[in-house]
Amino acid sequence: MSEAVGFPAPFLPPIPRNWRELRADIAAVFHWQPSEIDALTVDDFLLAHGEAEARLGLMRGVR
């Protein structure tokens, strides 16, 4: 079973279409600065993007 940072595989976010989209989602949701985003590891970056997508979905009424 593949796991990243303690989350089982079904909870991993999908691979993004591009890194610019990822950075924009993370910056918008968490209000992080570019230097903070640059300091993330790839796993942290993908998990943050998954959390950002989930929060955006909740704001839009998607479950």
N, C-alpha and C positions, 0 to 999 in steps of 0.2 A: 504494500500500500504506500503510495507516494504521499509524503506530507511536507509542508513548508511552514515553519514557525508554528507547529502544533495544530494546524488546520488540516482536516482530511481533504483529499483530492476534490470531492464535489464542491467544496467551498472556495476553491481557488478561482480567481477571476479569469475570464477568457483573455487570450492574447489580444492586445489592442491592435487597431488598424495601423496606428503610427504613434511614435513617441510624443509628438507635439500634442496630439489629442489627450494622451495620458497626463502630460504636464498641465494642460489647461484645466482638466477635470480636478486634479489634485489641488492646484492653486485656487480654483474657484470655491471648492468645498471647505478646505482647511485653512484658507487664507495664508498659505505658506509663501515665502519668498523663494525666488529661483535658487539661491544658495542653499536653502534648506532642502529643496527637492533634489538638487545635485548631490547632496550628502547621503541620500538614501541608497541602500543596496538594491540590487535588482529585485530580490524577493520582497523587500519592504515596499519598493516602488509599486510592484504589481498588487500587493495586498492593499496599499493605500488607494490605488485606483479602484479596486473592487469595492472598498468601503465608500469611496466617493460616488461610484455608480449606484450603490444601494441607497445612499442618502439622497441623491438626485431623484431616484425612482420614488422614494417616499414623498419627496416634495411635489412630485408630479402626480401622486396618487396611484403609482404602480406598486403592486405587491410582489 
